Amino acid sequence: MHEVISSLLSHDRVKAARQHIERTDEATLARQAALSAIPAPTGAEAERAARVAELFREAGLREVRIDEAGNVSGWFSGNGGTLKDAAAPAPVVLSAHLDTVFGPDVDVSVERRGRRLEGPGISDNARGIAALVAVAEAVVTARVRTARPILFAATVGEEGSGDLRGVKYLLNGGRGKGEGGRVHPTPAPAAFIALDGAGMERIVHRALGSRRYHVTFRGPGGHSWAAFGVANPANAVGRATALLADVPTPHAPRTTCAVVRLGGGTGLNSIPQEAWLDLDLRSEDPKALAQLDVTVRAALARATDDENRRRAPATPPLGIEIQLLGDRPSGVTPRTHPLVQAAIAANRILGKDAELASASTDANVPIALGVPAIALGAGGKAGDAHLTSEWYENTEGALGIVRALLVTAAVAEVE
């Protein structure tokens, strides 16, 4: 794959695309700041999506549309042919997520302080979206010819409670109306590349899976003196938390179980009728995650039984409700796969180390579906991710976009 990437660097049209990326670096940075200043909380990405659709059209992509989930997509045909041909090669997907972790009450305006841009979401993922548009603009402008079409996609619902909703819709038969009112499904891709945040070294090829639960215990409640002895939901939360803290978690594959929030009750002199806790279970391996799920459910059942055994005679038992809030699949694209090797080769040829990593990104879904997928940073440096003090510096920012171009061009098979 080193030879493939090396040959791309000397390919006339890929060279022209690279030059376009480098020449428009400041314009990309300005676009990044402008996109970051458009609020896009998870579940409310429509305004930012509309702007990205405009940018896709301006870049020259075809069949630009916003689907029912809210994803924005646009096509680059590569060989100049039609996208309607059912016999066309499977596409390569280059994506970036639209949403941020910040709610509608957060001021997402961007300020420049010296070399830094500061603002909530300026890196995660305004950088990814700006890079996505930059690659689209470059391949169209340079008239790069590829054997496979490229689908550029800006997805919704990647963060937190979004549960990868956008990419799940995109890859699981999502349908939507394109220009002219046409309705068509998204074909199964040959490869999937997610642009997420800043950086150059990391190549995420292992999908960190998770299951997230909201667990509620309910009982009769009552006065903390007069009704003392009834089954207490707060006690059950405490028992469950203690049991879950002792759940064994393997180091290989790394697997974790964390109580992340808890609450309940209405007053200082009342036994609550309801108390709850939130759980975050994670693993790089789907079998380990499934086994942890079984163990956790057993611990929750034991906590319920233990509290019920201690309740006063003839009083109602506790009930438990377990609600699944999120299910992110796990898996791996082998490091020997040509897609991963292309990213490693691109890093090395561009003079950067390659760090193979695990994370939870849009790439989780294609990996679980058997589609080769990775996630890459889009160049530059960043810090304070998911904090309102988030910042981005455009140090070698264009180089990160060039890497995305090279990897995409390699798997799309430049002619």
C-alpha positions as CSV (number, residue, x, y, z in Angstrom):
1,M,0.0,0.0,0.0
2,H,3.0,2.3,0.5
3,E,3.6,2.1,-3.3
4,V,-0.1,3.0,-4.0
5,I,0.0,6.1,-1.7
6,S,3.4,7.1,-3.2
7,S,2.1,6.9,-6.7
8,L,-0.9,9.0,-5.8
9,L,1.4,11.8,-4.6
10,S,2.8,12.0,-8.1
11,H,-0.6,11.6,-9.9
12,D,-1.3,14.8,-11.8
13,R,-5.0,15.1,-10.7
14,V,-4.3,14.1,-7.1
15,K,-1.4,16.6,-7.0
16,A,-3.8,19.2,-8.2
17,A,-6.4,18.3,-5.5
18,R,-3.7,18.5,-2.9
19,Q,-2.6,21.9,-4.2
20,H,-6.2,23.1,-4.0
21,I,-6.4,21.9,-0.3
22,E,-3.2,23.8,0.5
23,R,-4.1,26.9,-1.4
24,T,-7.6,27.2,0.3
25,D,-6.4,26.3,3.8
26,E,-7.4,29.7,5.2
27,A,-10.8,29.5,3.5
28,T,-11.3,26.1,5.1
29,L,-10.3,27.5,8.5
30,A,-12.8,30.3,8.1
31,R,-15.5,27.8,7.0
32,Q,-14.7,25.7,10.1
33,A,-15.3,28.7,12.4
34,A,-18.5,29.6,10.6
35,L,-19.9,26.1,10.8
36,S,-18.9,25.8,14.5
37,A,-20.9,29.0,15.2
38,I,-24.1,27.3,14.0
39,P,-25.7,25.5,16.9
40,A,-26.1,21.7,16.4
41,P,-27.0,19.9,19.6
42,T,-27.6,16.2,19.2
43,G,-31.2,15.9,17.8
44,A,-31.3,19.5,16.6
45,E,-28.8,19.7,13.7
46,A,-31.1,21.0,11.0
47,E,-29.7,24.5,10.7
48,R,-26.1,23.2,10.3
49,A,-27.3,20.5,8.0
50,A,-28.9,23.0,5.7
51,R,-25.7,25.0,5.5
52,V,-23.6,21.9,4.7
53,A,-26.0,20.9,2.0
54,E,-25.4,24.4,0.4
55,L,-21.7,23.8,0.7
56,F,-21.9,20.4,-1.0
57,R,-23.8,22.0,-3.9
58,E,-21.3,24.8,-4.1
59,A,-18.5,22.3,-4.2
60,G,-20.0,20.5,-7.2
61,L,-21.3,17.3,-5.6
62,R,-24.3,15.7,-7.3
63,E,-27.6,14.3,-5.9
64,V,-27.2,16.4,-2.7
65,R,-30.0,15.6,-0.3
66,I,-31.0,15.6,3.4
67,D,-32.6,12.3,4.4
68,E,-35.4,11.6,6.9
69,A,-32.9,11.2,9.7
70,G,-31.3,14.6,9.0
71,N,-28.1,13.3,7.3
72,V,-26.7,15.4,4.4
73,S,-25.2,13.5,1.5
74,G,-23.7,14.3,-1.9
75,W,-22.1,12.2,-4.6
76,F,-18.9,12.4,-6.6
77,S,-19.2,10.0,-9.5
78,G,-15.5,9.6,-10.0
79,N,-15.5,8.4,-13.6
80,G,-18.0,10.9,-14.8
81,G,-20.7,8.2,-15.3
82,T,-24.2,8.0,-13.9
83,L,-25.0,7.2,-10.3
84,K,-28.2,5.4,-11.3
85,D,-26.4,2.3,-12.7
86,A,-27.2,-0.7,-10.5
87,A,-24.0,-2.4,-11.7
88,A,-21.8,0.5,-10.6
89,P,-19.0,-0.4,-8.1
90,A,-19.8,-0.1,-4.4
91,P,-19.0,3.5,-3.2
92,V,-16.5,4.7,-0.7
93,V,-18.1,6.8,2.1
94,L,-16.3,9.8,3.5
95,S,-18.2,11.2,6.5
96,A,-18.2,13.6,9.4
97,H,-20.8,14.1,12.1
98,L,-22.8,17.3,12.4
99,D,-23.7,17.3,16.1
100,T,-22.0,18.6,19.2
101,V,-22.3,17.6,22.9
102,F,-23.5,21.1,23.8
103,G,-27.1,21.9,24.5
104,P,-29.2,24.8,23.0
105,D,-28.4,27.1,25.9
106,V,-24.6,27.1,25.2
107,D,-23.1,30.0,23.4
108,V,-21.2,28.4,20.5
109,S,-19.7,31.6,19.0
110,V,-16.0,31.4,18.0
111,E,-13.2,33.7,19.0
112,R,-9.7,33.9,17.7
113,R,-6.9,34.3,20.3
114,G,-3.6,34.5,18.5
115,R,-3.2,31.2,16.6
116,R,-6.1,29.6,18.3
117,L,-9.8,29.4,17.5
118,E,-11.8,28.9,20.7
119,G,-15.4,27.8,20.9
120,P,-17.5,24.8,21.9
121,G,-17.3,22.2,19.1
122,I,-14.6,24.0,17.1
123,S,-12.7,20.8,16.8
124,D,-15.3,18.1,17.5
125,N,-16.6,18.3,15.0
126,A,-16.5,21.5,13.0
127,R,-13.0,20.5,11.9
128,G,-14.3,17.2,10.6
129,I,-17.1,18.9,8.6
130,A,-14.9,21.6,7.2
131,A,-12.4,18.9,6.1
132,L,-15.2,16.9,4.5
133,V,-16.2,19.9,2.4
134,A,-12.6,20.6,1.5
135,V,-12.0,17.1,0.2
136,A,-15.2,17.3,-1.9
137,E,-14.2,20.6,-3.3
138,A,-10.7,19.4,-4.1
139,V,-11.7,16.2,-6.0
140,V,-14.3,18.0,-8.1
141,T,-12.0,21.0,-8.9
142,A,-9.1,18.7,-9.9
143,R,-11.4,16.3,-11.8
144,V,-10.0,13.3,-10.0
145,R,-11.1,10.1,-11.7
146,T,-11.9,7.1,-9.5
147,A,-13.2,3.6,-10.3
148,R,-15.6,3.9,-7.3
149,P,-18.0,6.7,-6.6
150,I,-17.5,8.6,-3.4
151,L,-20.4,9.4,-1.1
152,F,-19.8,12.5,1.1
153,A,-22.0,12.3,4.2
154,A,-22.5,14.6,7.2
155,T,-24.3,12.6,9.8
156,V,-26.6,13.4,12.8
157,G,-26.7,11.8,16.2
158,E,-23.1,10.7,16.7
159,E,-22.6,12.2,20.2
160,G,-23.9,10.7,23.5
161,S,-27.7,10.1,23.4
162,G,-27.7,10.3,19.6
163,D,-26.5,6.6,19.7
164,L,-25.0,6.8,16.2
165,R,-28.5,7.3,14.9
166,G,-27.5,9.0,11.6
167,V,-25.0,6.5,10.4
168,K,-27.2,3.6,11.4
169,Y,-29.9,5.1,9.2
170,L,-27.5,5.9,6.4
171,L,-26.1,2.3,6.3
172,N,-29.3,0.3,7.1
173,G,-31.4,1.1,4.0
174,G,-32.1,4.8,4.8
175,R,-34.1,6.4,2.0
176,G,-34.6,10.0,1.2
177,K,-35.7,12.4,-1.5
178,G,-32.9,13.9,-3.6
179,E,-33.0,16.7,-6.1
180,G,-36.0,16.4,-8.3
181,G,-37.9,14.4,-5.7
182,R,-36.2,11.1,-6.5
183,V,-36.1,8.5,-3.8
184,H,-33.3,6.0,-3.6
185,P,-31.5,3.9,-1.0
186,T,-27.9,4.3,0.0
187,P,-25.8,1.4,-1.5
188,A,-23.6,-0.8,0.7
189,P,-20.2,0.8,0.7
190,A,-16.9,-0.8,-0.1
191,A,-15.2,1.3,2.6
192,F,-16.1,3.9,5.2
193,I,-13.9,6.8,6.5
194,A,-15.0,9.1,9.3
195,L,-13.4,12.4,9.9
196,D,-13.7,13.2,13.6
197,G,-11.9,16.1,15.3
198,A,-8.3,17.2,14.9
199,G,-5.0,15.4,14.8
200,M,-2.8,13.3,12.5
201,E,-1.3,10.4,14.3
202,R,-4.4,8.3,15.4
203,I,-6.0,5.8,13.1
204,V,-9.1,4.4,14.8
205,H,-9.7,0.9,13.5
206,R,-11.1,-0.7,16.6
207,A,-14.7,0.2,17.4
208,L,-15.4,0.7,21.1
209,G,-18.9,-0.6,21.7
210,S,-21.2,0.4,24.5
211,R,-24.5,-0.2,26.1
212,R,-26.1,2.5,28.2
213,Y,-29.0,1.8,30.6
214,H,-31.3,3.9,32.8
215,V,-32.3,1.6,35.7
216,T,-35.3,2.6,37.9
217,F,-36.3,1.0,41.2
218,R,-39.9,1.7,42.4
219,G,-41.5,1.1,45.8
220,P,-44.4,2.3,48.0
221,G,-42.4,5.1,49.6
222,G,-43.7,6.9,52.7
223,H,-42.7,8.9,55.8
224,S,-39.1,8.2,56.7
225,W,-40.2,7.4,60.3
226,A,-43.7,6.1,60.0
227,A,-43.1,3.9,57.0
228,F,-39.6,2.8,57.9
229,G,-39.1,-0.8,56.9
230,V,-40.7,-0.7,53.5
231,A,-38.5,-1.6,50.5
232,N,-36.5,1.5,49.8
233,P,-35.5,2.3,46.1
234,A,-32.6,4.4,47.4
235,N,-31.2,1.4,49.3
236,A,-31.5,-0.7,46.1
237,V,-29.6,1.9,44.1
238,G,-26.9,1.7,46.8
239,R,-26.8,-2.1,46.8
240,A,-26.7,-2.1,43.0
241,T,-23.9,0.4,42.9
242,A,-21.8,-1.6,45.3
243,L,-22.3,-4.8,43.4
244,L,-21.5,-3.2,40.1
245,A,-18.3,-1.8,41.5
246,D,-17.2,-5.3,42.2
247,V,-18.0,-6.8,38.8
248,P,-14.8,-8.2,37.3
249,T,-13.8,-6.6,34.0
250,P,-11.1,-8.1,31.7
251,H,-8.1,-6.0,30.6
252,A,-7.9,-7.9,27.3
253,P,-10.1,-7.1,25.6
254,R,-10.5,-4.0,27.7
255,T,-14.0,-3.9,29.2
256,T,-15.5,-1.4,31.7
257,C,-18.7,-1.0,33.8
258,A,-19.4,2.4,35.3
259,V,-22.3,3.9,37.2
260,V,-22.3,7.4,35.8
261,R,-25.4,9.1,37.4
262,L,-27.9,8.4,40.1
263,G,-30.8,10.2,41.8
264,G,-34.2,10.0,43.3
265,G,-36.3,11.1,46.3
266,T,-38.4,14.2,47.0
267,G,-37.5,15.3,50.5
268,L,-35.4,14.9,53.6
269,N,-38.2,13.1,55.6
270,S,-39.5,10.8,52.8
271,I,-38.6,7.4,51.7
272,P,-38.6,7.7,47.9
273,Q,-41.1,6.0,45.7
274,E,-38.5,6.0,42.9
275,A,-34.7,6.0,42.6
276,W,-32.5,5.5,39.6
277,L,-29.0,5.0,38.2
278,D,-27.4,5.3,34.8
279,L,-24.9,2.7,33.6
280,D,-22.3,2.9,30.8
281,L,-20.9,-0.6,29.7
282,R,-18.1,-0.6,27.2
283,S,-15.8,-3.1,25.4
284,E,-13.8,-3.4,22.2
285,D,-15.1,-7.0,21.8
286,P,-18.8,-7.8,21.2
287,K,-18.7,-11.1,23.1
288,A,-17.1,-9.5,26.1
289,L,-19.8,-6.7,26.0
290,A,-22.6,-9.3,25.8
291,Q,-21.2,-11.2,28.7
292,L,-20.8,-8.1,30.8
293,D,-24.4,-7.3,30.0
294,V,-25.5,-10.6,31.4
295,T,-23.4,-10.1,34.6
296,V,-24.8,-6.6,35.1
297,R,-28.4,-7.7,34.8
298,A,-27.7,-10.4,37.4
299,A,-26.3,-7.8,39.8
300,L,-29.3,-5.6,39.4
301,A,-31.7,-8.5,40.0
302,R,-29.7,-9.4,43.1
303,A,-29.8,-5.8,44.4
304,T,-33.6,-5.9,44.0
305,D,-34.0,-9.3,45.7
306,D,-31.7,-8.2,48.6
307,E,-33.7,-5.1,49.4
308,N,-37.0,-7.0,49.0
309,R,-35.9,-9.7,51.5
310,R,-35.3,-7.0,54.1
311,R,-38.7,-5.2,53.8
312,A,-41.3,-5.4,56.6
313,P,-43.8,-8.2,56.3
314,A,-46.9,-7.6,54.2
315,T,-45.4,-4.5,52.5
316,P,-45.2,-4.3,48.7
317,P,-42.0,-5.4,47.0
318,L,-39.8,-3.2,44.9
319,G,-40.0,-3.3,41.1
320,I,-37.2,-2.6,38.7
321,E,-37.3,-1.2,35.1
322,I,-34.2,-1.4,32.9
323,Q,-34.3,1.0,29.9
324,L,-31.7,0.7,27.1
325,L,-30.6,4.3,26.2
326,G,-27.9,3.4,23.7
327,D,-26.4,0.5,21.9
328,R,-23.1,1.1,20.0
329,P,-21.7,-2.0,18.3
330,S,-18.1,-3.0,18.6
331,G,-15.6,-4.8,16.3
332,V,-12.4,-4.3,14.4
333,T,-11.1,-3.6,10.9
334,P,-7.9,-5.7,10.9
335,R,-4.7,-3.7,10.8
336,T,-3.7,-5.8,7.8
337,H,-6.7,-4.6,5.8
338,P,-5.9,-2.4,2.8
339,L,-7.9,0.5,4.3
340,V,-5.9,0.5,7.5
341,Q,-2.7,0.0,5.6
342,A,-3.5,2.9,3.3
343,A,-3.9,5.2,6.4
344,I,-0.6,4.0,7.9
345,A,1.2,4.5,4.6
346,A,-0.3,8.0,4.1
347,N,0.9,8.9,7.6
348,R,4.4,7.7,7.0
349,I,4.8,9.2,3.6
350,L,3.6,12.5,5.0
351,G,6.2,12.2,7.7
352,K,3.9,11.3,10.6
353,D,3.8,8.4,13.1
354,A,0.8,6.1,12.9
355,E,-1.0,5.2,16.2
356,L,-3.6,2.5,15.9
357,A,-6.4,3.2,18.3
358,S,-9.8,2.3,19.7
359,A,-12.7,4.8,20.0
360,S,-16.4,5.2,19.7
361,T,-17.2,6.9,16.4
362,D,-19.5,6.7,13.4
363,A,-17.1,4.0,12.1
364,N,-18.5,1.6,14.8
365,V,-21.6,0.9,12.7
366,P,-20.0,0.0,9.4
367,I,-17.4,-2.2,11.2
368,A,-20.3,-4.1,12.9
369,L,-21.9,-4.5,9.5
370,G,-18.8,-6.0,8.0
371,V,-17.8,-2.9,6.1
372,P,-14.1,-1.9,6.4
373,A,-14.0,1.4,8.3
374,I,-11.7,3.7,10.2
375,A,-11.9,7.1,11.8
376,L,-9.2,9.8,11.3
377,G,-8.5,13.2,12.7
378,A,-8.6,16.1,10.2
379,G,-5.3,17.7,11.0
380,G,-4.3,20.5,13.3
381,K,-4.1,20.4,17.1
382,A,-7.0,20.7,19.6
383,G,-7.8,20.5,23.3
384,D,-10.6,20.7,25.9
385,A,-12.8,18.5,23.8
386,H,-16.5,18.5,25.1
387,L,-15.8,21.6,27.2
388,T,-16.9,25.1,26.5
389,S,-13.2,26.1,26.4
390,E,-12.5,23.8,23.4
391,W,-9.8,25.2,21.1
392,Y,-8.2,24.4,17.7
393,E,-4.8,25.4,16.2
394,N,-4.3,25.0,12.5
395,T,-0.8,23.6,12.8
396,E,-0.4,21.3,9.7
397,G,-4.2,21.5,9.3
398,A,-4.0,21.1,5.5
399,L,-1.8,18.0,5.9
400,G,-4.6,16.3,7.8
401,I,-7.0,17.0,4.9
402,V,-4.4,15.8,2.4
403,R,-4.2,12.5,4.4
404,A,-8.0,12.1,4.1
405,L,-7.7,12.8,0.4
406,L,-5.0,10.2,-0.1
407,V,-6.7,7.5,1.8
408,T,-10.0,8.1,0.1
409,A,-8.4,8.2,-3.3
410,A,-6.6,4.9,-2.6
411,V,-9.7,2.9,-1.7
412,A,-11.8,4.6,-4.4
413,E,-9.1,3.5,-6.8
414,V,-7.9,6.5,-8.8
415,E,-7.6,5.8,-12.5
